[in-house]
């Protein structure tokens, strides 16, 4: 079984990386019964693929094939923007027209990165079944937990206070100012900011799952 978790992020892999990290943290709270085939290894994150890092699909397939042979299951987390350039080249080589929006961006729902990764890896891993899990509206419709509610309340409280104080901006944790919750200036809110793959927690994540860091991808304008 190959399970592909496709997470939002056209040009930034932060959400994919953070989701994989949170998923592994949840695994730390679970109890397993390996004698019944319910081991952490089966539920583990086995690969994280984001736009900021180049992907050697042949090398990764060889690594994942060993895991598939050992435990019959591989879980990979994929940013929806990862591998888009390779997908576009493949489609255009076949003479197919790649749909783009008014800004010239490739329409991700048309190229379907999750399905592409599933198809490529399934053949190389010898997967008999493939499941594509998209982080869409339905998947994100779960009830808010305590951490979610605390975050929502803190953001809403500050947004209201900022409005009373006449302070414009978008409320969020400002990573450029130590992660403090503040009204971030509108001029600093824009797309195209790549995820910093040199962050210690991300390097630790890849090391923990046995995935080589890989070379950084060339990040053009998005």
Backbone as a chain_set.jsonl record, in Angstrom:
{"seq": "XXXXXXXXXXXXXXXXXXXXXXXXXXXXXXXXXXXXXXXXXXXXXXXXXXXXXXXXXXXXXXXXXXXXXXXXXXXXXXXXXXXXXXXXXXXXXXXXXXXXXXXXXXXXXXXXXXXXXXXXXXXXXXXXXXXXXXXXXXXXXXXXXXXXXXXXXXXXXXXXXXXXXXXXXXXXXXXXXXXXXXXXXXXXXXXXXXXXXXXXXXXXXXXXXXXXXXXXXXXXXX", "coords": {"N": [[0.83, -1.184, 0.0], [0.622, 2.145, -0.947], [0.546, 5.313, 0.367], [-0.262, 8.562, -0.306], [0.016, 11.707, 0.95], [-1.194, 14.625, 0.072], [-0.44, 17.937, 0.499], [-1.367, 21.388, 0.981], [0.381, 24.027, -0.763], [1.813, 25.661, -3.089], [4.233, 26.98, -3.843], [5.723, 26.8, -1.585], [7.017, 24.786, 0.959], [6.505, 24.747, 3.666], [4.055, 24.159, 5.07], [3.626, 21.477, 4.442], [5.915, 20.249, 5.539], [5.587, 21.007, 8.245], [3.189, 19.745, 8.797], [3.87, 17.04, 8.528], [5.662, 16.91, 10.624], [3.979, 17.443, 12.84], [2.302, 15.26, 12.64], [4.041, 13.14, 13.217], [4.623, 13.809, 15.835], [2.176, 13.281, 16.989], [2.136, 10.536, 16.689], [3.947, 9.887, 18.633], [2.443, 9.866, 20.907], [0.921, 7.632, 20.84], [0.059, 4.161, 21.445], [1.369, 1.025, 20.464], [0.95, -2.207, 18.859], [3.031, -4.189, 17.87], [3.234, -6.954, 17.617], [0.878, -7.673, 16.51], [1.052, -6.623, 14.059], [0.639, -3.948, 14.124], [2.55, -1.597, 14.128], [4.724, 1.196, 14.842], [6.383, 1.716, 12.716], [4.919, 1.129, 10.445], [3.037, 3.147, 10.359], [4.576, 5.359, 10.204], [6.074, 8.447, 8.942], [7.456, 8.36, 5.797], [8.588, 9.75, 3.731], [9.188, 13.122, 2.715], [8.317, 15.56, 0.546], [9.038, 18.546, -0.995], [8.756, 21.81, -2.65], [11.132, 23.251, -2.352], [13.321, 21.56, -2.323], [15.315, 19.525, -4.407], [14.307, 16.55, -6.076], [15.443, 13.331, -6.282], [14.074, 11.017, -7.858], [14.495, 8.356, -8.553], [16.467, 7.476, -6.742], [15.12, 7.885, -4.326], [12.972, 6.176, -4.692], [14.265, 3.727, -4.628], [15.116, 3.678, -1.986], [12.64, 3.76, -0.633], [11.508, 1.432, -1.59], [12.778, -0.592, -0.215], [11.684, -0.198, 2.309], [9.038, -0.729, 1.756], [9.177, -3.437, 1.143], [9.81, -4.408, 3.647], [7.683, -3.711, 5.384], [5.301, -3.544, 3.99], [3.962, -1.157, 3.508], [3.977, 2.284, 2.677], [4.218, 5.67, 3.542], [3.964, 8.87, 2.249], [4.527, 12.388, 2.342], [3.529, 15.085, 0.462], [4.082, 18.219, -0.981], [1.78, 20.259, -2.737], [2.935, 21.685, -4.746], [5.287, 20.479, -5.304], [7.459, 18.937, -7.591], [6.124, 19.892, -9.831], [7.297, 21.094, -12.089], [8.557, 18.91, -13.299], [6.333, 17.369, -13.93], [4.989, 19.028, -15.738], [6.869, 19.141, -17.833], [6.785, 16.472, -18.641], [4.117, 16.2, -19.518], [3.998, 18.114, -21.581], [5.885, 17.06, -23.294], [4.476, 14.985, -24.294], [2.831, 16.268, -25.947], [0.656, 17.467, -24.833], [-1.495, 20.1, -23.676], [-0.86, 22.278, -21.04], [-2.938, 23.491, -18.626], [-3.262, 26.88, -17.52], [-3.613, 29.567, -15.119], [-4.942, 32.965, -14.97], [-2.714, 34.355, -14.171], [-0.632, 33.0, -15.158], [0.151, 30.809, -13.733], [0.518, 27.31, -13.316], [-2.34, 25.274, -13.34], [-2.985, 23.545, -10.588], [-4.889, 21.612, -9.945], [-5.356, 20.509, -12.344], [-2.971, 19.293, -13.214], [-2.494, 17.644, -11.105], [-0.554, 16.834, -8.832], [-0.352, 14.996, -6.62], [-1.504, 12.598, -7.579], [0.266, 12.124, -9.658], [2.725, 11.681, -8.333], [1.919, 9.418, -6.949], [1.499, 7.611, -9.056], [4.088, 7.448, -10.221], [5.746, 6.52, -8.078], [4.354, 4.23, -7.259], [4.7, 2.342, -9.298], [7.483, 1.98, -9.19], [7.841, 1.082, -6.613], [6.452, -1.206, -6.479], [3.862, -1.204, -5.544], [0.699, -2.49, -4.773], [-1.664, -1.263, -4.217], [-2.798, 2.119, -4.174], [-3.314, 5.101, -2.39], [-4.534, 8.328, -2.509], [-4.437, 11.048, -0.492], [-5.889, 14.062, -0.122], [-5.316, 17.311, 1.175], [-7.834, 18.773, 1.429], [-10.906, 20.731, 1.519], [-12.753, 19.059, 2.869], [-11.133, 17.317, 4.348], [-10.037, 19.139, 6.081], [-12.08, 19.801, 7.707], [-12.468, 18.932, 10.262], [-13.454, 19.045, 13.739], [-12.372, 21.812, 15.731], [-9.562, 21.512, 17.879], [-8.328, 21.824, 21.29], [-5.918, 23.253, 21.108], [-6.226, 24.485, 18.618], [-8.435, 26.149, 19.175], [-7.391, 27.858, 21.109], [-5.453, 29.203, 19.629], [-7.052, 30.467, 17.7], [-8.589, 32.178, 19.333], [-6.615, 33.853, 20.462], [-5.641, 35.139, 18.182], [-7.965, 36.41, 17.23], [-8.595, 38.099, 19.392], [-6.377, 39.831, 19.386], [-6.653, 40.933, 16.856], [-9.01, 42.425, 17.075], [-8.235, 44.248, 19.089], [-6.165, 45.53, 17.739], [-7.577, 46.762, 15.716], [-9.078, 48.633, 17.208], [-6.951, 50.159, 18.078], [-6.097, 51.253, 15.765], [-4.175, 49.99, 14.224], [-2.948, 48.647, 11.337], [-2.781, 45.57, 9.397], [-1.968, 42.021, 9.167], [-2.884, 39.59, 11.386], [-0.727, 37.406, 13.016], [1.811, 34.955, 13.871], [4.86, 36.345, 13.908], [7.563, 35.341, 12.333], [9.918, 36.609, 11.728], [10.357, 38.241, 13.81], [10.916, 36.87, 16.131], [8.747, 35.164, 16.459], [6.602, 36.384, 17.687], [3.186, 37.191, 18.39], [1.489, 39.348, 16.369], [0.251, 42.28, 14.574], [1.012, 41.956, 11.42], [2.746, 43.821, 8.996], [1.125, 44.893, 5.997], [2.663, 45.165, 3.713], [4.528, 43.213, 3.947], [3.251, 40.884, 3.602], [2.975, 38.531, 1.371], [3.059, 36.248, -1.423], [5.348, 33.607, -2.425], [7.51, 33.294, -0.714], [10.043, 31.196, 0.136], [10.3, 28.098, 1.993], [12.469, 27.683, 4.738], [14.789, 25.394, 4.533], [16.927, 24.853, 6.099], [16.321, 24.962, 8.714], [16.705, 23.714, 11.995], [14.77, 21.867, 13.075], [13.589, 20.81, 10.814], [15.68, 19.52, 9.518], [16.206, 17.621, 11.45], [13.844, 16.177, 11.288], [13.987, 14.972, 8.704], [16.296, 13.436, 9.097], [15.41, 11.713, 11.075], [13.56, 10.124, 9.739], [15.119, 8.947, 7.901], [15.633, 10.096, 5.417], [17.573, 11.449, 2.831], [18.932, 14.774, 2.729], [19.146, 16.198, 0.275], [19.655, 18.3, -2.669], [19.174, 21.855, -2.864], [16.383, 23.261, -4.523], [16.048, 25.317, -7.46], [14.455, 28.278, -6.901], [12.159, 30.025, -8.519], [10.235, 32.938, -9.463], [6.966, 33.149, -8.076]], "CA": [[0.0, 0.0, 0.0], [1.309, 3.438, -0.993], [-0.359, 6.386, 0.748], [0.292, 9.875, -0.623], [-0.688, 12.81, 1.609], [-0.912, 15.86, -0.662], [-0.715, 19.073, 1.377], [-1.334, 22.683, 0.306], [1.671, 24.698, -0.86], [2.282, 25.706, -4.475], [5.643, 27.336, -3.954], [6.343, 26.766, -0.255], [6.812, 23.481, 1.59], [6.404, 24.841, 5.123], [2.886, 23.479, 5.609], [3.851, 20.034, 4.295], [6.913, 19.858, 6.539], [5.004, 21.17, 9.571], [2.167, 18.706, 8.947], [4.583, 15.783, 8.781], [6.22, 17.015, 11.973], [2.877, 17.31, 13.788], [1.828, 13.879, 12.536], [4.988, 12.307, 13.948], [4.448, 14.121, 17.253], [0.984, 12.547, 17.421], [2.525, 9.124, 16.818], [4.664, 9.737, 19.905], [1.461, 9.724, 21.994], [0.145, 6.414, 20.622], [0.606, 2.867, 21.832], [1.328, 0.127, 19.316], [1.005, -3.652, 19.082], [3.783, -4.727, 16.727], [2.999, -8.391, 17.467], [-0.318, -7.817, 15.668], [1.281, -5.899, 12.818], [0.339, -2.53, 14.344], [3.792, -0.996, 14.607], [4.927, 2.588, 14.441], [7.054, 1.739, 11.417], [3.907, 1.098, 9.378], [2.349, 4.433, 10.345], [5.592, 6.403, 10.181], [6.302, 9.244, 7.739], [8.606, 7.751, 5.121], [9.167, 10.695, 2.785], [8.604, 14.461, 2.691], [8.78, 16.163, -0.703], [8.609, 19.942, -1.049], [9.322, 22.513, -3.807], [12.448, 23.833, -2.093], [14.382, 20.552, -2.446], [15.285, 18.693, -5.608], [13.954, 15.158, -5.791], [15.999, 12.251, -7.111], [12.98, 10.067, -7.683], [15.018, 6.986, -8.649], [17.14, 7.165, -5.482], [14.099, 7.798, -3.284], [12.193, 4.959, -4.933], [15.076, 2.597, -4.165], [15.065, 3.71, -0.515], [11.289, 3.424, -0.202], [11.208, 0.044, -1.964], [13.245, -1.425, 0.892], [10.696, -0.069, 3.372], [7.833, -1.423, 1.299], [9.435, -4.875, 1.283], [9.867, -4.745, 5.068], [6.446, -3.499, 6.141], [4.13, -3.571, 3.102], [3.257, 0.125, 3.491], [4.815, 3.483, 2.637], [3.468, 6.922, 3.641], [4.752, 10.032, 1.869], [3.871, 13.69, 2.418], [3.93, 15.816, -0.739], [3.541, 19.556, -1.192], [1.088, 20.255, -4.023], [3.771, 22.316, -5.755], [6.507, 19.689, -5.522], [7.495, 18.132, -8.812], [5.281, 20.431, -10.901], [8.1, 21.302, -13.294], [8.746, 17.599, -13.944], [5.043, 16.955, -14.471], [4.728, 19.863, -16.919], [7.759, 18.672, -18.914], [6.289, 15.182, -19.102], [2.871, 16.409, -20.263], [4.29, 18.844, -22.819], [6.601, 16.136, -24.175], [3.439, 14.156, -24.919], [2.021, 17.114, -26.806], [-0.535, 17.925, -24.13], [-1.501, 21.496, -23.249], [-0.962, 22.393, -19.592], [-3.788, 24.639, -18.29], [-2.701, 27.88, -16.621], [-4.582, 30.585, -14.728], [-4.733, 34.286, -15.556], [-1.399, 34.843, -13.774], [0.382, 32.148, -15.761], [0.453, 29.667, -12.864], [-0.039, 26.021, -13.705], [-3.491, 24.892, -12.526], [-2.547, 22.342, -9.889], [-5.916, 20.573, -9.993], [-5.299, 19.884, -13.67], [-1.801, 18.414, -13.31], [-2.694, 16.67, -10.019], [0.737, 16.33, -8.356], [-0.478, 13.819, -5.758], [-1.728, 11.426, -8.422], [1.496, 11.893, -10.418], [3.664, 11.032, -7.418], [1.408, 8.083, -6.695], [1.736, 6.775, -10.24], [5.523, 7.222, -10.379], [6.279, 5.698, -6.998], [3.671, 2.935, -7.192], [5.353, 1.427, -10.236], [8.846, 1.704, -8.742], [7.812, 0.411, -5.317], [5.685, -2.437, -6.578], [2.653, -1.078, -4.734], [-0.5, -3.084, -5.363], [-2.738, -0.29, -4.009], [-2.337, 3.485, -3.918], [-4.357, 5.984, -1.871], [-4.143, 9.728, -2.523], [-5.173, 11.812, 0.503], [-5.689, 15.483, -0.356], [-5.647, 18.2, 2.282], [-8.863, 19.647, 0.888], [-11.869, 21.295, 2.459], [-13.362, 18.03, 3.703], [-10.129, 16.822, 5.288], [-9.76, 20.191, 7.05], [-13.34, 20.159, 8.349], [-12.57, 18.332, 11.597], [-13.711, 20.006, 14.813], [-11.171, 22.414, 16.299], [-9.165, 20.985, 19.183], [-8.008, 22.862, 22.273], [-4.832, 24.082, 20.583], [-6.826, 25.309, 17.57], [-9.29, 27.179, 19.781], [-6.526, 28.835, 21.778], [-4.836, 30.003, 18.565], [-8.101, 31.301, 17.118], [-8.949, 33.224, 20.296], [-5.518, 34.814, 20.599], [-5.583, 35.93, 16.945], [-9.158, 37.254, 17.175], [-8.462, 39.137, 20.418], [-5.397, 40.825, 18.95], [-7.196, 41.611, 15.681], [-9.966, 43.426, 17.565], [-7.474, 45.287, 19.779], [-5.42, 46.268, 16.714], [-8.551, 47.614, 15.034], [-9.352, 49.754, 18.119], [-5.754, 50.987, 18.158], [-5.786, 51.796, 14.45], [-2.97, 49.334, 13.706], [-3.298, 47.774, 10.222], [-1.921, 44.408, 9.19], [-2.532, 40.678, 9.245], [-2.47, 39.014, 12.657], [-0.076, 36.102, 12.922], [3.087, 34.872, 14.583], [5.876, 36.922, 13.026], [8.805, 34.568, 12.51], [11.07, 37.501, 11.604], [10.477, 38.977, 15.06], [10.927, 35.924, 17.24], [7.511, 34.401, 16.583], [5.611, 37.088, 18.496], [1.886, 37.39, 17.758], [1.336, 40.786, 16.126], [-0.342, 42.66, 13.29], [2.137, 42.026, 10.485], [2.528, 44.84, 7.975], [0.605, 44.382, 4.73], [3.732, 45.155, 2.708], [5.334, 41.997, 4.13], [2.396, 39.711, 3.368], [2.898, 38.221, -0.049], [3.456, 34.878, -1.724], [6.668, 33.41, -3.014], [8.576, 33.149, 0.271], [10.34, 29.767, 0.283], [10.525, 27.514, 3.315], [13.888, 27.573, 5.078], [15.072, 23.975, 4.774], [18.056, 24.734, 7.016], [15.842, 24.985, 10.094], [17.119, 22.49, 12.7], [13.695, 20.887, 13.245], [13.329, 20.125, 9.541], [16.797, 18.6, 9.316], [15.984, 16.511, 12.386], [12.746, 15.382, 10.748], [14.492, 14.13, 7.616], [17.239, 12.47, 9.663], [14.65, 10.723, 11.836], [12.874, 9.195, 8.841], [16.118, 8.336, 7.026], [15.601, 10.681, 4.074], [18.68, 12.37, 2.576], [18.511, 16.166, 2.615], [18.988, 16.566, -1.125], [20.084, 19.639, -3.05], [18.095, 22.833, -2.883], [15.862, 23.518, -5.855], [16.042, 26.72, -7.868], [13.132, 28.825, -6.67], [11.862, 31.186, -9.324], [9.112, 33.745, -8.985], [5.677, 32.43, -8.009]], "C": [[0.875, 1.248, 0.0], [0.276, 4.506, -0.67], [0.355, 7.716, 0.521], [-0.572, 10.941, 0.037], [-0.302, 14.102, 0.885], [-1.384, 17.054, 0.168], [-0.604, 20.375, 0.585], [0.074, 23.273, 0.311], [2.211, 24.674, -2.27], [3.781, 25.947, -4.559], [6.379, 27.304, -2.629], [6.006, 25.452, 0.437], [6.636, 23.525, 3.088], [5.246, 24.019, 5.661], [3.043, 21.958, 5.52], [4.818, 19.532, 5.364], [6.326, 19.921, 7.949], [3.931, 20.113, 9.838], [2.808, 17.361, 9.258], [5.161, 15.768, 10.192], [5.13, 16.805, 13.03], [2.335, 15.88, 13.803], [2.734, 12.944, 13.337], [4.877, 12.554, 15.457], [3.223, 13.4, 17.803], [1.303, 11.058, 17.579], [3.224, 8.87, 18.146], [3.706, 9.492, 21.072], [0.676, 8.414, 21.899], [0.859, 5.177, 21.166], [0.413, 1.904, 20.66], [1.403, -1.34, 19.747], [1.706, -4.298, 17.886], [3.557, -6.223, 16.515], [1.743, -8.677, 16.646], [-0.17, -7.066, 14.352], [0.99, -4.417, 12.934], [1.558, -1.847, 14.958], [3.889, 0.461, 14.157], [5.534, 2.673, 13.048], [6.06, 1.782, 10.262], [3.23, 2.456, 9.236], [3.307, 5.621, 10.21], [5.532, 7.222, 8.885], [7.558, 8.686, 7.073], [9.278, 8.674, 4.109], [8.435, 12.02, 2.832], [9.182, 15.196, 1.48], [8.165, 17.548, -0.888], [9.296, 20.658, -2.212], [10.751, 22.988, -3.603], [13.605, 22.848, -2.263], [14.21, 19.745, -3.728], [14.998, 17.248, -5.212], [14.615, 14.225, -6.792], [15.038, 11.088, -6.965], [13.465, 8.627, -7.747], [15.663, 6.565, -7.331], [16.122, 7.007, -4.359], [13.263, 6.531, -3.447], [12.95, 3.731, -4.438], [15.05, 2.517, -2.639], [13.703, 3.25, -0.009], [10.92, 1.978, -0.536], [11.649, -0.911, -0.859], [12.242, -1.395, 2.049], [9.413, -0.811, 3.019], [7.997, -2.935, 1.473], [9.415, -5.314, 2.746], [8.507, -4.705, 5.746], [5.183, -3.384, 5.303], [3.378, -2.254, 3.03], [4.26, 1.276, 3.495], [3.904, 4.708, 2.646], [4.366, 8.085, 3.247], [3.898, 11.29, 1.935], [4.413, 14.556, 1.292], [3.282, 17.195, -0.777], [2.933, 19.6, -2.587], [1.906, 20.919, -5.132], [5.039, 21.548, -6.052], [6.404, 18.903, -6.817], [6.695, 18.692, -9.971], [6.063, 20.615, -12.194], [8.308, 19.986, -14.045], [7.453, 17.127, -14.6], [4.745, 17.712, -15.756], [5.583, 19.411, -18.091], [7.242, 17.368, -19.504], [5.037, 15.348, -19.956], [3.129, 17.091, -21.597], [5.051, 17.977, -23.804], [5.631, 15.215, -24.91], [2.536, 14.963, -25.845], [0.763, 17.64, -26.155], [-0.386, 19.381, -23.707], [-1.723, 21.554, -21.739], [-1.784, 23.636, -19.254], [-3.106, 25.578, -17.291], [-3.771, 28.917, -16.281], [-4.207, 31.931, -15.337], [-3.361, 34.872, -15.216], [-0.266, 34.009, -14.366], [0.772, 30.966, -14.912], [-0.196, 28.404, -13.403], [-1.21, 25.691, -12.778], [-3.209, 23.531, -11.893], [-3.59, 21.231, -9.925], [-5.91, 19.848, -11.322], [-4.125, 18.911, -13.795], [-1.8, 17.365, -12.213], [-1.385, 16.044, -9.53], [0.646, 15.067, -7.501], [-0.634, 12.54, -6.559], [-0.47, 11.089, -9.216], [2.532, 11.183, -9.554], [3.223, 9.6, -7.145], [1.707, 7.139, -7.83], [3.211, 6.427, -10.376], [6.061, 6.254, -9.33], [5.631, 4.315, -6.951], [4.352, 1.91, -8.089], [6.738, 1.02, -9.744], [8.892, 0.919, -7.436], [7.09, -0.929, -5.362], [4.43, -2.405, -5.718], [1.454, -1.671, -5.456], [-1.7, -2.143, -5.237], [-2.128, 1.072, -3.697], [-3.523, 4.324, -3.462], [-3.808, 7.403, -1.848], [-5.039, 10.483, -1.54], [-4.88, 13.295, 0.295], [-6.116, 16.307, 0.854], [-6.643, 19.233, 1.777], [-9.82, 20.123, 1.95], [-12.446, 20.229, 3.386], [-12.385, 17.544, 4.763], [-9.84, 17.848, 6.379], [-11.005, 20.578, 7.851], [-13.521, 19.532, 9.728], [-12.8, 19.417, 12.64], [-12.391, 20.529, 15.386], [-10.85, 21.782, 17.651], [-8.775, 22.14, 20.107], [-6.92, 23.807, 21.775], [-5.351, 25.015, 19.488], [-7.609, 26.468, 18.172], [-8.472, 28.263, 20.474], [-5.881, 29.767, 20.751], [-5.853, 30.97, 17.965], [-8.435, 32.473, 18.047], [-7.858, 34.276, 20.401], [-5.426, 35.718, 19.371], [-6.759, 36.901, 16.876], [-9.068, 38.404, 18.181], [-7.512, 40.239, 19.955], [-5.904, 41.603, 17.743], [-8.156, 42.723, 16.097], [-9.223, 44.574, 18.239], [-6.711, 46.154, 18.779], [-6.347, 47.226, 15.971], [-8.874, 48.841, 15.89], [-8.171, 50.727, 18.161], [-5.368, 51.607, 16.822], [-4.523, 51.223, 13.841], [-3.363, 48.371, 12.582], [-2.362, 46.574, 10.149], [-2.685, 43.106, 9.259], [-1.996, 40.007, 10.505], [-1.884, 37.616, 12.46], [1.21, 36.109, 13.726], [4.207, 35.258, 13.613], [7.215, 36.227, 13.248], [10.049, 35.448, 12.383], [11.29, 38.33, 12.863], [10.325, 38.029, 16.262], [9.632, 35.169, 17.455], [6.442, 35.074, 17.415], [4.32, 37.272, 17.698], [1.647, 38.885, 17.613], [0.602, 41.016, 14.808], [0.805, 42.902, 12.312], [1.796, 42.978, 9.342], [2.088, 44.231, 6.648], [1.704, 44.259, 3.673], [4.597, 43.9, 2.795], [4.538, 40.724, 3.875], [2.273, 39.482, 1.869], [3.369, 36.792, -0.266], [4.89, 34.805, -2.212], [7.805, 33.278, -2.027], [8.853, 31.672, 0.487], [10.541, 29.353, 1.735], [12.023, 27.35, 3.541], [14.2, 26.125, 5.456], [16.277, 23.759, 5.69], [17.621, 24.799, 8.48], [16.19, 23.66, 10.775], [16.016, 21.451, 12.791], [13.395, 20.143, 11.955], [14.444, 19.129, 9.237], [16.652, 17.38, 10.22], [14.873, 15.593, 11.894], [13.237, 14.437, 9.661], [15.441, 13.057, 8.149], [16.49, 11.356, 10.383], [13.969, 9.703, 10.936], [13.827, 8.575, 7.822], [16.124, 8.869, 5.618], [16.77, 11.634, 3.888], [18.15, 13.781, 2.347], [18.266, 16.569, 1.156], [19.428, 17.988, -1.392], [18.892, 20.582, -3.072], [17.679, 23.106, -4.331], [15.969, 24.992, -6.166], [14.641, 27.248, -7.738], [12.955, 30.091, -7.477], [10.721, 31.969, -8.721], [7.835, 32.941, -9.047], [4.567, 33.45, -7.955]], "O": [[1.761, 1.394, 0.842], [-0.751, 4.604, -1.342], [1.425, 7.967, 1.074], [-1.755, 11.067, -0.278], [0.803, 14.611, 1.074], [-2.564, 17.172, 0.497], [0.165, 20.456, -0.373], [0.853, 23.062, 1.241], [2.978, 23.781, -2.627], [4.506, 25.227, -5.245], [7.53, 27.732, -2.547], [4.843, 25.055, 0.494], [6.615, 22.48, 3.739], [5.424, 23.256, 6.611], [2.632, 21.237, 6.43], [4.568, 18.517, 6.013], [6.531, 19.013, 8.754], [3.781, 19.644, 10.966], [2.35, 16.632, 10.138], [5.149, 14.739, 10.869], [5.335, 16.075, 14.0], [1.958, 15.36, 14.853], [2.252, 12.062, 14.048], [5.018, 11.629, 16.257], [3.226, 12.956, 18.952], [0.801, 10.403, 18.492], [3.116, 7.786, 18.719], [4.113, 8.97, 22.109], [-0.141, 8.116, 22.77], [2.08, 5.154, 21.323], [-0.593, 1.969, 19.953], [1.855, -1.663, 20.846], [1.064, -4.876, 17.01], [3.669, -6.72, 15.394], [1.562, -9.788, 16.147], [-1.141, -6.891, 13.616], [1.083, -3.694, 11.942], [1.587, -1.559, 16.154], [3.22, 0.887, 13.216], [5.234, 3.595, 12.289], [6.325, 2.394, 9.227], [2.888, 2.871, 8.129], [2.866, 6.766, 10.111], [5.012, 6.761, 7.869], [8.601, 8.556, 7.715], [10.401, 8.416, 3.678], [7.213, 12.057, 2.972], [10.389, 15.425, 1.402], [6.945, 17.704, -0.931], [10.311, 20.176, -2.715], [11.505, 23.118, -4.568], [14.759, 23.269, -2.34], [13.104, 19.337, -4.081], [15.403, 16.791, -4.143], [14.378, 14.317, -7.996], [15.173, 10.271, -6.054], [12.911, 7.761, -7.07], [15.448, 5.452, -6.852], [16.242, 6.102, -3.533], [12.891, 5.892, -2.463], [12.35, 2.804, -3.893], [14.972, 1.429, -2.068], [13.615, 2.452, 0.924], [10.11, 1.368, 0.161], [10.986, -1.913, -0.593], [11.979, -2.415, 2.685], [8.785, -1.437, 3.873], [7.069, -3.624, 1.897], [9.05, -6.448, 3.054], [8.201, -5.555, 6.583], [4.103, -3.151, 5.845], [2.252, -2.226, 2.533], [5.257, 1.248, 4.216], [2.948, 4.791, 1.875], [5.424, 8.273, 3.847], [2.706, 11.266, 1.628], [5.624, 14.741, 1.179], [2.067, 17.318, -0.621], [3.501, 19.04, -3.525], [1.612, 20.744, -6.315], [5.792, 21.918, -6.953], [5.38, 18.28, -7.098], [6.589, 18.036, -11.007], [5.552, 20.326, -13.275], [8.245, 19.949, -15.274], [7.474, 16.556, -15.691], [4.304, 17.125, -16.744], [5.093, 19.306, -19.215], [7.259, 17.179, -20.72], [4.908, 14.71, -21.001], [2.56, 16.709, -22.619], [4.893, 18.13, -25.015], [5.923, 14.729, -26.003], [1.604, 14.43, -26.448], [-0.105, 18.195, -26.829], [0.719, 19.84, -23.416], [-2.663, 20.951, -21.221], [-1.356, 24.745, -19.574], [-2.459, 25.132, -16.343], [-4.713, 29.125, -17.046], [-3.267, 32.022, -16.126], [-2.894, 35.785, -15.897], [0.909, 34.271, -14.112], [1.636, 30.185, -15.309], [-1.327, 28.433, -13.889], [-1.085, 25.814, -11.56], [-3.198, 22.504, -12.571], [-3.242, 20.05, -9.935], [-6.391, 18.721, -11.43], [-4.253, 17.845, -14.398], [-1.179, 16.312, -12.36], [-1.13, 14.866, -9.778], [1.472, 14.166, -7.638], [0.006, 11.529, -6.272], [-0.165, 9.916, -9.428], [3.144, 10.205, -9.983], [4.042, 8.683, -7.113], [2.119, 6.0, -7.61], [3.563, 5.272, -10.613], [6.748, 5.287, -9.659], [6.3, 3.332, -6.632], [4.557, 0.761, -7.697], [7.128, -0.142, -9.864], [9.846, 0.185, -7.174], [7.115, -1.691, -4.395], [3.982, -3.438, -5.221], [1.225, -1.377, -6.629], [-2.634, -2.206, -6.037], [-1.088, 1.169, -3.047], [-4.598, 4.275, -4.059], [-2.762, 7.666, -1.255], [-6.253, 10.551, -1.729], [-3.753, 13.741, 0.51], [-7.144, 16.036, 1.475], [-6.334, 20.422, 1.705], [-9.578, 19.943, 3.144], [-12.611, 20.481, 4.579], [-12.749, 17.379, 5.927], [-9.443, 17.479, 7.485], [-10.99, 21.565, 8.587], [-14.609, 19.596, 10.3], [-12.394, 20.564, 12.455], [-11.419, 19.784, 15.51], [-11.742, 21.545, 18.465], [-8.888, 23.306, 19.727], [-6.992, 25.016, 21.995], [-4.972, 26.184, 19.429], [-7.474, 27.615, 17.747], [-8.822, 29.442, 20.429], [-5.776, 30.973, 20.976], [-5.554, 32.144, 17.748], [-8.549, 33.615, 17.603], [-8.152, 35.472, 20.427], [-5.167, 36.915, 19.493], [-6.59, 38.066, 16.515], [-9.419, 39.541, 17.867], [-7.8, 41.426, 20.108], [-5.624, 42.794, 17.61], [-8.123, 43.822, 15.545], [-9.534, 45.741, 17.998], [-6.62, 47.37, 18.95], [-5.965, 48.348, 15.638], [-8.94, 49.957, 15.375], [-8.348, 51.94, 18.265], [-4.425, 52.395, 16.749], [-3.866, 51.881, 13.035], [-4.042, 47.378, 12.84], [-1.292, 46.564, 10.758], [-3.909, 43.097, 9.393], [-0.783, 39.872, 10.669], [-2.488, 36.761, 11.812], [1.645, 37.156, 14.205], [4.455, 34.568, 12.624], [7.91, 36.492, 14.229], [11.118, 35.082, 12.872], [12.29, 39.039, 12.976], [9.688, 38.361, 17.261], [9.428, 34.587, 18.521], [5.473, 34.429, 17.815], [4.354, 37.483, 16.486], [1.605, 39.611, 18.606], [0.363, 40.087, 14.036], [1.481, 43.929, 12.375], [0.695, 42.94, 8.794], [2.603, 43.197, 6.223], [1.673, 43.354, 2.84], [5.307, 43.558, 1.849], [5.082, 39.621, 3.924], [1.529, 40.188, 1.189], [4.003, 36.199, 0.607], [5.556, 35.825, -2.386], [8.96, 33.162, -2.438], [7.98, 30.955, 0.977], [10.905, 30.164, 2.586], [12.754, 26.931, 2.644], [13.907, 25.689, 6.569], [16.612, 22.622, 6.02], [18.453, 24.703, 9.383], [15.988, 22.595, 10.191], [16.281, 20.264, 12.604], [12.992, 18.98, 11.986], [14.185, 18.026, 8.757], [16.937, 16.253, 9.813], [14.947, 14.376, 12.062], [12.941, 13.242, 9.69], [15.398, 11.908, 7.708], [16.884, 10.192, 10.313], [13.815, 8.544, 11.319], [13.412, 7.778, 6.982], [16.572, 8.18, 4.702], [16.953, 12.542, 4.698], [17.046, 13.96, 1.831], [17.265, 17.22, 0.856], [19.561, 18.791, -0.469], [17.752, 20.163, -3.271], [18.514, 23.172, -5.233], [15.981, 25.827, -5.261], [13.723, 26.74, -8.383], [13.541, 31.124, -7.151], [10.29, 31.697, -7.6], [7.639, 32.143, -9.963], [3.394, 33.082, -7.894]]}, "num_chains": 1, "name": "protein.A"}
